[in-house]
Each structure stands twice: as structure tokens, then as C-alpha cells.
């Protein structure tokens, strides 16, 4: 039996060894279908806001356990601050977040996905809703730098699986690739 073909996984996994590919949890057919739709949206979106709005609504419609889905982008005038962009869910008081605060700030500062199974047990959590139980924050990279993130909250504890992580990391790559094609600097945000 030959090595699996990782070409369907996205650019981040194309050079993965067969052992790594075999140990990754599979994306569900629903996730794969949605990623295909997000790529189609990215191919025709005329603005970052249009792309992000389409993504948050598509994700919210497909995954009911994603109770709040939104984008935070670095402020072009103050790259130490995240600014709320398109979102789907209840309004949040956190429209600007310093990168040294909260789970959102931690993800941007580290450049890595942060998954919190129980937000009440994490002192970094900036409370938006008393119903939020878990959160995942995925950085968006463009031109080799973090320029923003996708933030998802759930009303269910430990709601996010490794498949959710992989799905959202691929969605973030779609946004980052759009930004690169449209010559957006990572700190521009809009």
C-alpha cells in the first residue's frame, strides 16, 4: 500500500510524512464540504469583510455547537490591539482586545491555536457570555505574520475536537491566502 495522498489537506500538510497524515483525525464530510464552499467564497469575495461575513454565517449555519463565531483582526494603527470584525452570535462587549489579554490575545501573541475546554478554569478568559463554556481561537497568517484570528465560543464544555481544530485552521488559511492575493499586510485587518 502506498503513502496517502495529502493533497486534499491544504498547503500546511502537503509536506507531512505519511505517519503524521495517518495520525490526523479525519475531517467530517460536512467539514470538507464547507471548506470547499469557503474556498469558492474566497475566489469571488471582493473585500475581506465580505469574505469574513460569509464565513461566519456559513460556519454558524453548519455547526450549531459553534454558538459565537467571529473574526478579530490586528488594528492597522495599533498592531498590539485586536479589533472585532464580522461575527455571528450575541453582541460582545469586547470590540477591542489588547494582544496581552484574554485567550484571543494569547493566540495572537503565541501564533498558535488555543483550545480551552473550560473557560471558567482559564484565568485568561474575558467573559462575554455566562453561557460560554469552551473556546477555540485560531490565528490567521498572511505574508508570514499573524494578522488576526477566528474565534469560536460554545455553550458546551470541551466542545472542540481535533477535527474542529484542523477545520478551523484550514478556514484561517483560506482567509490568509485571500489576504495575500489581495496584497493585504498582516496588520491591515480590513
Phi, psi and omega in degrees: 000133182278174178292146178294152179270107182274010186299335180281355187273345184103164188298330183293337183250359186297335181256014179289147177287158178303327180296319179294313181301317181293333181271356179278139177292143180288144171284145180289158175305324178298317179294317179297318178297316180294320177299322177298316178295322179293323176296320177297317178299317180297329181290336183245351182296135181262352177212158178297320179299317179299316179297312182296319178298315178299320181293313183296323180288320179296316180295315181298324180289328183274328188235093184297340178278356171269089188280337175218124181231126181203171177245138166240132179239149177295137178291124180297333179272345180211083185293005173263010182228133173270141180239131179297133174248219180299140176209161175228121182140190180295147176302150180241145175284349185266078179270342175223128182230121174298143183293352176262015180229148172073175177291324177298315177297321180297320180294318179291316181298321181273338184073016183234153175297137177241125176244126179239113182287331181221100184296332180291341178266357182252114183294345179283342188297127173263109187296125175250323182214136179292346180276344181292130180245327181216162185210148171227134180231126185239118179295149174250126180251139171218136181055035176078005180232153175284129180241353181174199183197160168258130182239127179233131174247150176227149176275006179248134175294145177049045186284339191256120180269175174297326176296319176301316180301310180298318179300311183290326176295324176290321176299319177296323178294324178298315179294315179300319178295321177299315180299318179294318179296332182257017175058035176278132171285152184299334181264003181286315173082329182232000000 
